[in-house]
Every structure is written in C-alpha cells, then in structure tokens.
Amino acid sequence: MRNRIVFSDNMTYLPTLPDSMFRLIYIDPPFNTGKMQRRDRFKAVASSEGTRKGFGGKTYQIRKIDSPEYFDKFDDFISFIEPRLWEAYRLLTEDGSFFLHLDYREIHYAKVVLDSIFGRECFMNEIIWAYDYGARSKKKWPAKHDNILWYVKDPEKYIFNFDEMDRIPYMAPGLVGAQKAELGKTPTDVWWMTIVPTNSKEKTGYPTQKPVKLLERIIRVHTNPGDWVLDFFAGSGTTGEAAAKLGRSFILVDNNLEAIEIMSKRLSFCEPEVLGIELNVQLVQPLLI
C-alpha cells in the first residue's frame, strides 16, 4: 500500500483499517479552546504604489489572502475523543507507541481515559513542548506549552531508539567539559522548540501547524525505517512529511478539505494517493474510495 491522504471523518475511515497495523500513532486533535482557529496569510504583489521594497528597486503591496480556519469547540470533548482513542489502541502494533498532543484545557481528562484504555502501566511520559512565543497575559502566567502523552501497547516491547535521538546544547557547557559540550545532551521530557515561524519556508498557513522537527524526534526514536505511521487529525501534514523524509510510510486522515489540499501539495514529493474526493491539485492524481 502506498502513502495515503484520506478525506474522511476519522471514525468512518479508521474501522476499515486492520488491527495492529501501525507502530506509531500521533494525533493532534482540536484542543477545545472555544475559539476560531486561524492563521492569517499574506502575499507580496508587485505594485508601483507598494510600500515594501524588494530586489532591483521593485516595490510591493502586502495583501491578506484567504486562510484556513475552524471553530475549536465541543460540548463534550471526552465523548468526542474517547471512541477515537479506542481505535488508536486497536490499530497499534504490540510494540507500538501512541502520542496524544493537547494542552492544559483537556489533557488531564484525556489521561484518565487513556489510563482506562491502555492501562496505567502503559503510560510512559508526559512531554512538555515549550515554545515561548506569542502574546503574554498580564492577568496570569502566560500559557506557553503543550502537553504530549506517550502510551505504549506493551511496556515490555516498545521501540525506543535511544541512539537516534537528536542532541541539544548544554545550558552550561563549561560545567561538562569540551567533549561533552560538543556532543550535546539528549532531551528530557521538556522540549524547548520554537513554533513554525511566520516567515519560514515550512509554513503552510494552516492553523495550529506543528514543526517538522517535533515529529522527526518522535518518529526517529519510536519507529524503524519502513514502519507505518498514522495521524488521523492530520491538519497540514507535518507527520507525513517527517515520516516520508525518514523512510517511514504514512496514512493521514482529515475531514477538512483545505487540509487535504495543503497536504497534497506539501507531500507531492513522495506521491501519496489521495482518497475520498476529486481534488484540483497539481502533481497529485487522486482516487475515489
């Protein structure tokens, strides 16, 4: 089976997949913020009346263009997410890992549910992704991190490729000596990593896009080349890009048409099949379910 992007409600598509197919499942579902999620996008257009100067003395106007958006609110988030967590458990291999990416609003409720599905002995880590970017509240400590829960199917069998871990600089390199400082240290359960910058080539314009580096760290350590990876809240397709570049195979599922279009363009380099709807996207020949 080829790499695949699927336009579908995940609870319609997931039951069609066989048991124990994926060594890694990562999901980044809506956080239930109660807000409209949107990231404005802008385009520079050549214009004699423009105020932005470019190469060769040309001037440009900066115009706002349509941006993907969705309303992130559920009356009962846990009722929404629980059947999907059961599907994730079914689809994991016996040595597989499951990662749930949320924030402080729902993470503690979700952990109780995951403990009941996987078993408390299968909870391995709560990873804190700290990014220190954006507005700062003057009424409370600003929330500048997300929470990622890591569970395994079997605590005696899971994949953990320690030597594949990327290394990070020591905060006080003078205390560890030149040799260790040059090598760097392995990350802990707190990951300091920037969000995708506005001017980055990686930026797709999709709201809540996560950095490729974040997914590369997870995929390198918790899978082997050739393994299958699943993301059924796929959004901008970061999981697929990281998986493909690391020699893993992927299935990405989303029910947002703009997400499918963005993923199809972004991942055209690995020629995934696109299932579920006819799309007018260059370099992709979509198929119908």
HELIX and SHEET records of a PDB file:
HELIX    1   1 ASN A   10  TYR A   13  1                                   4    
HELIX    2   2 LEU A   14  THR A   16  5                                   3    
HELIX    3   3 PHE A   55  GLY A   57  5                                   3    
HELIX    4   4 PHE A   77  LEU A   91  1                                  15    
HELIX    5   5 ILE A  107  PHE A  118  1                                  12    
HELIX    6   6 ARG A  120  CYS A  122  5                                   3    
HELIX    7   7 PHE A  162  GLU A  164  5                                   3    
HELIX    8   8 PRO A  173  LEU A  175  5                                   3    
HELIX    9   9 ALA A  178  LEU A  183  1                                   6    
HELIX   10  10 VAL A  212  HIS A  222  1                                  11    
HELIX   11  11 THR A  238  LYS A  245  1                                   8    
HELIX   12  12 LEU A  257  ARG A  266  1                                  10    
HELIX   13  13 SER A  268  CYS A  270  5                                   3    
SHEET    1   A 9 VAL A 190  TRP A 192  0                                        
SHEET    2   A 9 PHE A 123  ALA A 130  1                                        
SHEET    3   A 9 HIS A 145  VAL A 152 -1                                        
SHEET    4   A 9 LEU A  92  LEU A 102 -1                                        
SHEET    5   A 9 PHE A  22  ILE A  27  1                                        
SHEET    6   A 9 TRP A 228  ASP A 231  1                                        
SHEET    7   A 9 SER A 249  ASP A 254  1                                        
SHEET    8   A 9 ARG A   4  PHE A   7  1                                        
SHEET    9   A 9 GLU A 273  LEU A 275  1                                        
SHEET    1   B 2 LYS A  35  ARG A  38  0                                        
SHEET    2   B 2 GLU A  69  ASP A  72 -1                                        
SHEET    1   C 3 ARG A  41  ALA A  46  0                                        
SHEET    2   C 3 THR A  59  ILE A  65 -1                                        
SHEET    3   C 3 ARG A  52  LYS A  53 -1                                        
END                                                                             
